[in-house]
Amino acid sequence: MEKNLKKRETIHRLCAKGLEIFHEKGYYNTSLDDILKELELSKGAFYHHFKSKEDYFISIIQNLVVQKVYALLVEPLNTQENPLPAILDTLQNALEPGKRNEMAYGFMLNDFLTEFNKRNEEISTYLKDIIKVWEVNLVSVLKRGKLDGHIARHIDCEGVATYIIASYLGIRSLLMDSTNRQLKYQYIQQLKHYFSSISERQTVA
């Protein structure tokens, strides 16, 4: 058991470092030699843990990216009775820079989705599955909000979830090389207006 724990710790450490490397340089701009140099590993040691560079990146997605997205955008959805303020809070927090927000620097999921689009179907599928998990959870809390009387009964929850995801990925792209607080403010204000329009009570704090 201790051996397995040590192995998991090693994999986690290698994945954490790899995530930094790939996010900074991009997957296709990073060679295996770059990875070995940064990780201070021999080829033999690397291949002991991973079959290939692609397998290494998939391990990073499974071990880290999924957890980061879930912690940032899914877990907080159930913290309030009314889902609309909860969703707004998650998006505001996800857009805030700072050490506590590990995904603030460019929203890595969005960056990777763009980089792998039409270039690697397998990795793109893993990344899109993460978005799907977020979508399913958004739809779930929105439907609950309708039943509890917080959201107007005529609202299409699937459509709202799609809009939320698309708008967030879009603003993250615009903010990729910027910390423009005015842009963030405008985005959040428009979201508030939109959420008010679909709220049964017509107000979202």
KOLVEX-853303 format. One line per 3 residues: number of its first residue (from 1); for each residue x, y, z of N, C-alpha, C. Coordinates in nm, 2 decimals, always signed. Example, Ala and Ser with C-alpha at 12.3 -4.5 7.8 and 13.67 -1.06 7.14 Angstrom:
<pts>
1 = +1.32,-0.57,+0.78,+1.23,-0.45,+0.78,+1.32,-0.33,+0.78 ~ +1.28,-0.22,+0.71,+1.37,-0.11,+0.71,+1.29,+0.00,+0.79
</pts>
This chain:
<pts>
1 = +0.08,-0.12,+0.00,+0.00,+0.00,+0.00,+0.09,+0.13,+0.00 ~ +0.19,+0.12,+0.08,+0.28,+0.24,+0.09,+0.35,+0.26,-0.05 ~ +0.38,+0.15,-0.12,+0.45,+0.16,-0.25,+0.35,+0.23,-0.35
4 = +0.22,+0.18,-0.35,+0.12,+0.24,-0.44,+0.10,+0.39,-0.41 ~ +0.10,+0.43,-0.28,+0.08,+0.56,-0.24,+0.20,+0.65,-0.29 ~ +0.32,+0.60,-0.28,+0.43,+0.67,-0.33,+0.43,+0.69,-0.48
7 = +0.38,+0.58,-0.55,+0.37,+0.59,-0.69,+0.27,+0.69,-0.73 ~ +0.15,+0.70,-0.66,+0.05,+0.80,-0.69,+0.10,+0.94,-0.67 ~ +0.18,+0.96,-0.56,+0.24,+1.09,-0.53,+0.33,+1.13,-0.64
10 = +0.41,+1.03,-0.69,+0.51,+1.06,-0.80,+0.43,+1.10,-0.93 ~ +0.33,+1.03,-0.96,+0.25,+1.06,-1.08,+0.19,+1.20,-1.07 ~ +0.13,+1.23,-0.95,+0.07,+1.36,-0.93,+0.17,+1.47,-0.94
13 = +0.29,+1.45,-0.89,+0.40,+1.55,-0.90,+0.44,+1.57,-1.05 ~ +0.46,+1.46,-1.12,+0.49,+1.47,-1.26,+0.38,+1.54,-1.34 ~ +0.26,+1.51,-1.31,+0.15,+1.57,-1.38,+0.13,+1.71,-1.36
16 = +0.15,+1.75,-1.23,+0.15,+1.90,-1.19,+0.25,+1.98,-1.27 ~ +0.37,+1.92,-1.27,+0.48,+1.99,-1.35,+0.45,+2.00,-1.50 ~ +0.40,+1.88,-1.55,+0.37,+1.88,-1.69,+0.26,+1.97,-1.73
19 = +0.16,+1.99,-1.64,+0.05,+2.09,-1.67,+0.11,+2.23,-1.68 ~ +0.20,+2.26,-1.60,+0.26,+2.40,-1.61,+0.34,+2.41,-1.74 ~ +0.41,+2.30,-1.78,+0.49,+2.31,-1.90,+0.40,+2.32,-2.03
22 = +0.30,+2.23,-2.03,+0.21,+2.23,-2.15,+0.13,+2.36,-2.16 ~ +0.09,+2.41,-2.04,+0.01,+2.54,-2.05,+0.09,+2.65,-2.09 ~ +0.22,+2.66,-2.05,+0.31,+2.77,-2.08,+0.35,+2.76,-2.23
25 = +0.39,+2.64,-2.28,+0.45,+2.63,-2.41,+0.35,+2.58,-2.51 ~ +0.24,+2.51,-2.47,+0.16,+2.45,-2.57,+0.20,+2.30,-2.59 ~ +0.11,+2.21,-2.61,+0.14,+2.07,-2.63,+0.23,+2.05,-2.75
28 = +0.20,+2.11,-2.86,+0.27,+2.08,-2.98,+0.41,+2.15,-2.99 ~ +0.42,+2.25,-2.91,+0.55,+2.32,-2.90,+0.65,+2.27,-2.80 ~ +0.60,+2.16,-2.73,+0.68,+2.10,-2.62,+0.73,+1.96,-2.67
31 = +0.86,+1.94,-2.68,+0.91,+1.81,-2.72,+0.93,+1.72,-2.59 ~ +0.95,+1.59,-2.62,+0.97,+1.50,-2.51,+1.10,+1.54,-2.44 ~ +1.20,+1.59,-2.51,+1.33,+1.63,-2.45,+1.30,+1.75,-2.35
34 = +1.22,+1.84,-2.40,+1.18,+1.95,-2.31,+1.12,+1.90,-2.18 ~ +1.03,+1.80,-2.19,+0.96,+1.75,-2.07,+1.06,+1.68,-1.98 ~ +1.15,+1.60,-2.04,+1.25,+1.53,-1.96,+1.34,+1.62,-1.88
37 = +1.38,+1.73,-1.95,+1.47,+1.83,-1.89,+1.40,+1.90,-1.77 ~ +1.27,+1.94,-1.79,+1.20,+2.01,-1.69,+1.17,+1.92,-1.57 ~ +1.14,+1.79,-1.60,+1.11,+1.69,-1.49,+1.23,+1.63,-1.43
40 = +1.35,+1.66,-1.49,+1.48,+1.60,-1.45,+1.47,+1.45,-1.44 ~ +1.42,+1.39,-1.55,+1.40,+1.25,-1.56,+1.47,+1.19,-1.68 ~ +1.51,+1.07,-1.67,+1.57,+1.00,-1.79,+1.45,+0.94,-1.87
43 = +1.48,+0.91,-2.00,+1.38,+0.85,-2.08,+1.32,+0.72,-2.02 ~ +1.41,+0.64,-1.96,+1.37,+0.52,-1.90,+1.27,+0.54,-1.79 ~ +1.30,+0.64,-1.70,+1.21,+0.67,-1.59,+1.08,+0.72,-1.64
46 = +1.08,+0.81,-1.74,+0.96,+0.86,-1.80,+0.87,+0.75,-1.85 ~ +0.93,+0.66,-1.93,+0.85,+0.55,-1.99,+0.81,+0.44,-1.89 ~ +0.87,+0.45,-1.77,+0.83,+0.36,-1.66,+0.68,+0.40,-1.62
49 = +0.66,+0.53,-1.63,+0.53,+0.58,-1.58,+0.43,+0.60,-1.69 ~ +0.48,+0.64,-1.82,+0.39,+0.68,-1.93,+0.43,+0.61,-2.06 ~ +0.33,+0.58,-2.14,+0.36,+0.51,-2.26,+0.42,+0.60,-2.37
52 = +0.38,+0.73,-2.36,+0.41,+0.83,-2.46,+0.38,+0.97,-2.41 ~ +0.42,+1.07,-2.49,+0.39,+1.21,-2.46,+0.24,+1.22,-2.45 ~ +0.16,+1.16,-2.54,+0.02,+1.17,-2.55,-0.04,+1.10,-2.42
55 = +0.01,+0.99,-2.38,-0.04,+0.92,-2.26,-0.01,+1.01,-2.14 ~ +0.10,+1.07,-2.14,+0.14,+1.16,-2.03,+0.03,+1.28,-2.02 ~ +0.00,+1.33,-2.13,-0.10,+1.45,-2.13,-0.24,+1.40,-2.09
58 = -0.28,+1.28,-2.13,-0.41,+1.22,-2.09,-0.41,+1.20,-1.94 ~ -0.30,+1.16,-1.89,-0.29,+1.14,-1.74,-0.30,+1.27,-1.67 ~ -0.25,+1.38,-1.73,-0.26,+1.51,-1.67,-0.41,+1.55,-1.67
61 = -0.48,+1.53,-1.78,-0.62,+1.56,-1.79,-0.70,+1.48,-1.68 ~ -0.68,+1.35,-1.67,-0.75,+1.27,-1.58,-0.72,+1.30,-1.43 ~ -0.59,+1.33,-1.40,-0.55,+1.35,-1.27,-0.56,+1.49,-1.21
64 = -0.56,+1.59,-1.30,-0.55,+1.73,-1.26,-0.66,+1.82,-1.32 ~ -0.67,+1.82,-1.45,-0.76,+1.91,-1.52,-0.91,+1.89,-1.47 ~ -0.94,+1.76,-1.47,-1.08,+1.72,-1.43,-1.11,+1.78,-1.29
67 = -1.01,+1.76,-1.20,-1.03,+1.80,-1.06,-1.04,+1.95,-1.05 ~ -0.96,+2.02,-1.12,-0.96,+2.17,-1.12,-1.09,+2.23,-1.17 ~ -1.13,+2.18,-1.28,-1.26,+2.22,-1.34,-1.38,+2.19,-1.24
70 = -1.38,+2.07,-1.19,-1.48,+2.03,-1.10,-1.49,+2.12,-0.97 ~ -1.37,+2.14,-0.91,-1.36,+2.22,-0.79,-1.40,+2.37,-0.82 ~ -1.37,+2.42,-0.94,-1.39,+2.56,-0.97,-1.53,+2.59,-1.02
73 = -1.59,+2.50,-1.10,-1.71,+2.53,-1.17,-1.83,+2.44,-1.14 ~ -1.80,+2.32,-1.08,-1.91,+2.23,-1.05,-1.95,+2.22,-0.90 ~ -1.85,+2.20,-0.82,-1.88,+2.18,-0.67,-1.96,+2.30,-0.61
76 = -1.92,+2.42,-0.65,-1.99,+2.54,-0.59,-2.14,+2.56,-0.63 ~ -2.18,+2.48,-0.73,-2.32,+2.50,-0.78,-2.43,+2.47,-0.68 ~ -2.40,+2.38,-0.59,-2.50,+2.34,-0.49,-2.49,+2.41,-0.36
79 = -2.42,+2.53,-0.35,-2.40,+2.60,-0.23,-2.51,+2.69,-0.19 ~ -2.60,+2.72,-0.28,-2.72,+2.81,-0.25,-2.85,+2.75,-0.30 ~ -2.95,+2.79,-0.23,-3.08,+2.73,-0.27,-3.12,+2.78,-0.41
82 = -3.10,+2.90,-0.44,-3.13,+2.96,-0.58,-3.00,+2.93,-0.66 ~ -3.01,+2.86,-0.77,-2.89,+2.83,-0.85,-2.83,+2.94,-0.93 ~ -2.91,+3.05,-0.96,-2.86,+3.16,-1.04,-2.75,+3.24,-0.97
85 = -2.77,+3.28,-0.85,-2.66,+3.35,-0.78,-2.54,+3.25,-0.76 ~ -2.56,+3.12,-0.74,-2.45,+3.03,-0.72,-2.37,+3.02,-0.85 ~ -2.44,+3.01,-0.97,-2.37,+3.01,-1.10,-2.29,+3.13,-1.12
88 = -2.35,+3.25,-1.09,-2.29,+3.38,-1.11,-2.16,+3.38,-1.02 ~ -2.17,+3.34,-0.90,-2.05,+3.34,-0.81,-1.94,+3.25,-0.86 ~ -1.98,+3.13,-0.91,-1.87,+3.04,-0.97,-1.80,+3.11,-1.08
91 = -1.87,+3.18,-1.17,-1.81,+3.24,-1.29,-1.73,+3.36,-1.25 ~ -1.78,+3.44,-1.15,-1.70,+3.55,-1.10,-1.57,+3.50,-1.04 ~ -1.58,+3.40,-0.96,-1.46,+3.35,-0.89,-1.36,+3.29,-0.99
94 = -1.41,+3.22,-1.09,-1.33,+3.16,-1.19,-1.25,+3.27,-1.28 ~ -1.31,+3.39,-1.28,-1.24,+3.49,-1.36,-1.15,+3.58,-1.28 ~ -1.14,+3.55,-1.15,-1.06,+3.63,-1.06,-0.91,+3.58,-1.07
97 = -0.82,+3.67,-1.09,-0.68,+3.63,-1.08,-0.63,+3.61,-0.94 ~ -0.52,+3.54,-0.92,-0.47,+3.52,-0.79,-0.42,+3.38,-0.77 ~ -0.34,+3.36,-0.67,-0.28,+3.23,-0.64,-0.38,+3.12,-0.60
100 = -0.49,+3.17,-0.54,-0.59,+3.07,-0.49,-0.67,+3.01,-0.61 ~ -0.67,+3.08,-0.72,-0.74,+3.04,-0.84,-0.64,+2.98,-0.94 ~ -0.62,+2.85,-0.93,-0.52,+2.79,-1.01,-0.55,+2.79,-1.16
103 = -0.67,+2.82,-1.20,-0.71,+2.82,-1.34,-0.72,+2.96,-1.40 ~ -0.68,+3.06,-1.32,-0.70,+3.20,-1.36,-0.61,+3.23,-1.48 ~ -0.50,+3.17,-1.49,-0.40,+3.21,-1.60,-0.44,+3.15,-1.74
106 = -0.55,+3.21,-1.79,-0.59,+3.17,-1.93,-0.69,+3.06,-1.94 ~ -0.74,+3.01,-1.83,-0.83,+2.90,-1.83,-0.78,+2.78,-1.92 ~ -0.70,+2.70,-1.86,-0.63,+2.60,-1.94,-0.72,+2.51,-2.02
109 = -0.83,+2.48,-1.97,-0.92,+2.39,-2.05,-0.96,+2.45,-2.18 ~ -0.99,+2.58,-2.18,-1.02,+2.65,-2.30,-0.90,+2.65,-2.40 ~ -0.78,+2.68,-2.34,-0.66,+2.68,-2.42,-0.64,+2.55,-2.49
112 = -0.65,+2.44,-2.41,-0.63,+2.31,-2.47,-0.73,+2.27,-2.57 ~ -0.86,+2.30,-2.54,-0.96,+2.27,-2.64,-0.93,+2.33,-2.78 ~ -0.88,+2.46,-2.77,-0.85,+2.53,-2.90,-0.73,+2.46,-2.96
115 = -0.63,+2.43,-2.88,-0.50,+2.37,-2.94,-0.53,+2.23,-3.01 ~ -0.61,+2.15,-2.94,-0.63,+2.01,-2.99,-0.74,+2.00,-3.10 ~ -0.82,+2.11,-3.11,-0.93,+2.10,-3.21,-0.88,+2.06,-3.35
118 = -0.94,+1.95,-3.40,-0.90,+1.90,-3.53,-0.76,+1.85,-3.55 ~ -0.69,+1.83,-3.43,-0.55,+1.79,-3.44,-0.53,+1.65,-3.37 ~ -0.62,+1.63,-3.26,-0.61,+1.51,-3.19,-0.74,+1.47,-3.13
121 = -0.81,+1.38,-3.20,-0.95,+1.35,-3.17,-0.96,+1.29,-3.03 ~ -0.87,+1.20,-2.99,-0.88,+1.13,-2.86,-0.87,+1.23,-2.75 ~ -0.77,+1.32,-2.75,-0.75,+1.42,-2.65,-0.86,+1.52,-2.65
124 = -0.91,+1.56,-2.76,-1.02,+1.65,-2.77,-1.15,+1.59,-2.71 ~ -1.17,+1.46,-2.72,-1.28,+1.39,-2.66,-1.27,+1.40,-2.51 ~ -1.15,+1.37,-2.45,-1.13,+1.38,-2.31,-1.17,+1.52,-2.26
127 = -1.12,+1.62,-2.33,-1.14,+1.76,-2.29,-1.29,+1.80,-2.30 ~ -1.36,+1.75,-2.41,-1.50,+1.78,-2.43,-1.59,+1.71,-2.32 ~ -1.54,+1.60,-2.28,-1.61,+1.52,-2.17,-1.62,+1.60,-2.04
130 = -1.51,+1.68,-2.02,-1.51,+1.77,-1.90,-1.61,+1.87,-1.91 ~ -1.63,+1.93,-2.03,-1.73,+2.03,-2.05,-1.87,+1.97,-2.03 ~ -1.88,+1.85,-2.08,-2.01,+1.78,-2.07,-2.05,+1.76,-1.92
133 = -1.95,+1.73,-1.84,-1.98,+1.71,-1.69,-2.03,+1.84,-1.64 ~ -1.97,+1.95,-1.67,-2.01,+2.08,-1.63,-2.15,+2.11,-1.68 ~ -2.18,+2.08,-1.81,-2.31,+2.11,-1.87,-2.42,+2.03,-1.79
136 = -2.39,+1.90,-1.77,-2.49,+1.81,-1.70,-2.53,+1.87,-1.56 ~ -2.42,+1.91,-1.49,-2.45,+1.97,-1.36,-2.52,+2.10,-1.36 ~ -2.49,+2.18,-1.46,-2.56,+2.31,-1.48,-2.71,+2.28,-1.50
139 = -2.74,+2.19,-1.60,-2.88,+2.16,-1.63,-2.95,+2.11,-1.51 ~ -2.88,+2.03,-1.43,-2.94,+1.97,-1.31,-2.98,+2.07,-1.21 ~ -2.89,+2.17,-1.18,-2.93,+2.27,-1.08,-3.03,+2.37,-1.14
142 = -3.03,+2.39,-1.27,-3.12,+2.48,-1.33,-3.27,+2.42,-1.32 ~ -3.27,+2.29,-1.35,-3.40,+2.22,-1.34,-3.46,+2.22,-1.20 ~ -3.37,+2.21,-1.10,-3.41,+2.21,-0.96,-3.46,+2.35,-0.93
145 = -3.39,+2.45,-0.99,-3.43,+2.59,-0.96,-3.57,+2.62,-1.02 ~ -3.61,+2.55,-1.13,-3.74,+2.57,-1.18,-3.84,+2.51,-1.09 ~ -3.81,+2.39,-1.04,-3.91,+2.32,-0.95,-3.93,+2.39,-0.82
148 = -3.82,+2.46,-0.77,-3.82,+2.53,-0.65,-3.88,+2.67,-0.66 ~ -3.91,+2.71,-0.79,-3.97,+2.84,-0.81,-3.87,+2.96,-0.82 ~ -3.75,+2.93,-0.85,-3.65,+3.04,-0.86,-3.63,+3.08,-1.01
151 = -3.66,+2.99,-1.10,-3.65,+3.01,-1.24,-3.78,+3.00,-1.31 ~ -3.81,+3.09,-1.40,-3.94,+3.08,-1.48,-3.96,+2.95,-1.54 ~ -4.08,+2.90,-1.54,-4.11,+2.76,-1.58,-4.10,+2.74,-1.73
154 = -4.11,+2.85,-1.81,-4.09,+2.83,-1.95,-3.95,+2.82,-2.00 ~ -3.85,+2.84,-1.91,-3.71,+2.85,-1.95,-3.66,+2.71,-1.99 ~ -3.58,+2.71,-2.10,-3.51,+2.59,-2.15,-3.38,+2.58,-2.08
157 = -3.37,+2.49,-1.99,-3.25,+2.47,-1.90,-3.13,+2.43,-1.98 ~ -3.15,+2.34,-2.08,-3.04,+2.30,-2.17,-2.98,+2.42,-2.24 ~ -3.07,+2.50,-2.29,-3.03,+2.62,-2.37,-2.95,+2.72,-2.28
160 = -3.00,+2.74,-2.16,-2.93,+2.83,-2.06,-2.79,+2.78,-2.03 ~ -2.78,+2.65,-2.01,-2.65,+2.59,-1.98,-2.55,+2.61,-2.09 ~ -2.60,+2.59,-2.22,-2.52,+2.60,-2.33,-2.47,+2.75,-2.34
163 = -2.56,+2.84,-2.32,-2.52,+2.99,-2.32,-2.42,+3.02,-2.22 ~ -2.44,+2.97,-2.10,-2.34,+3.00,-1.99,-2.20,+2.95,-2.02 ~ -2.20,+2.82,-2.07,-2.07,+2.77,-2.11,-2.00,+2.84,-2.22
166 = -2.08,+2.87,-2.33,-2.02,+2.94,-2.44,-1.98,+3.08,-2.41 ~ -2.06,+3.15,-2.33,-2.02,+3.28,-2.29,-1.89,+3.28,-2.20 ~ -1.88,+3.19,-2.11,-1.76,+3.18,-2.03,-1.64,+3.15,-2.10
169 = -1.65,+3.05,-2.19,-1.53,+3.01,-2.27,-1.49,+3.13,-2.36 ~ -1.59,+3.21,-2.41,-1.56,+3.32,-2.49,-1.49,+3.43,-2.41 ~ -1.54,+3.47,-2.29,-1.47,+3.57,-2.22,-1.34,+3.53,-2.17
172 = -1.32,+3.40,-2.15,-1.18,+3.35,-2.11,-1.09,+3.37,-2.22 ~ -1.13,+3.35,-2.35,-1.05,+3.37,-2.46,-1.01,+3.52,-2.48 ~ -1.10,+3.61,-2.46,-1.08,+3.75,-2.47,-0.98,+3.80,-2.36
175 = -0.99,+3.73,-2.24,-0.90,+3.77,-2.13,-0.77,+3.69,-2.12 ~ -0.74,+3.61,-2.22,-0.63,+3.52,-2.22,-0.50,+3.60,-2.19 ~ -0.48,+3.71,-2.26,-0.36,+3.79,-2.25,-0.39,+3.93,-2.18
178 = -0.49,+3.93,-2.10,-0.53,+4.06,-2.04,-0.59,+4.04,-1.90 ~ -0.58,+4.14,-1.82,-0.65,+4.14,-1.69,-0.74,+4.26,-1.69 ~ -0.80,+4.29,-1.80,-0.90,+4.40,-1.82,-1.02,+4.38,-1.72
181 = -1.02,+4.46,-1.61,-1.12,+4.44,-1.52,-1.26,+4.50,-1.57 ~ -1.25,+4.60,-1.66,-1.37,+4.65,-1.72,-1.44,+4.55,-1.80 ~ -1.36,+4.47,-1.88,-1.42,+4.36,-1.96,-1.49,+4.26,-1.87
184 = -1.43,+4.22,-1.76,-1.49,+4.13,-1.67,-1.62,+4.19,-1.61 ~ -1.61,+4.31,-1.57,-1.72,+4.38,-1.51,-1.84,+4.38,-1.61 ~ -1.82,+4.42,-1.73,-1.92,+4.42,-1.83,-1.99,+4.28,-1.85
187 = -1.90,+4.18,-1.86,-1.95,+4.05,-1.87,-2.04,+4.00,-1.76 ~ -2.00,+4.03,-1.64,-2.07,+3.99,-1.52,-2.20,+4.07,-1.51 ~ -2.20,+4.20,-1.55,-2.32,+4.28,-1.54,-2.43,+4.22,-1.65
190 = -2.38,+4.19,-1.76,-2.47,+4.13,-1.86,-2.53,+4.00,-1.82 ~ -2.44,+3.92,-1.75,-2.49,+3.79,-1.70,-2.60,+3.82,-1.60 ~ -2.58,+3.92,-1.51,-2.68,+3.95,-1.41,-2.82,+3.99,-1.48
193 = -2.81,+4.07,-1.58,-2.93,+4.11,-1.66,-3.00,+3.98,-1.72 ~ -2.92,+3.90,-1.77,-2.97,+3.77,-1.83,-3.04,+3.69,-1.73 ~ -2.97,+3.67,-1.62,-3.03,+3.58,-1.51,-3.15,+3.64,-1.46
196 = -3.16,+3.77,-1.44,-3.28,+3.84,-1.40,-3.40,+3.81,-1.49 ~ -3.36,+3.81,-1.62,-3.47,+3.79,-1.72,-3.53,+3.65,-1.72 ~ -3.45,+3.55,-1.67,-3.51,+3.41,-1.66,-3.55,+3.38,-1.52
199 = -3.53,+3.47,-1.43,-3.57,+3.44,-1.29,-3.72,+3.46,-1.27 ~ -3.78,+3.37,-1.19,-3.92,+3.38,-1.16,-3.95,+3.51,-1.08 ~ -3.85,+3.56,-1.00,-3.87,+3.68,-0.93,-3.81,+3.80,-0.99
202 = -3.74,+3.78,-1.11,-3.69,+3.89,-1.18,-3.58,+3.97,-1.11 ~ -3.51,+3.90,-1.01,-3.40,+3.97,-0.95,-3.29,+3.87,-0.92 ~ -3.17,+3.90,-0.95,-3.05,+3.82,-0.92,-2.95,+3.91,-0.86
205 = -2.91,+3.89,-0.73,-2.82,+3.98,-0.66,-2.68,+3.97,-0.73
</pts>
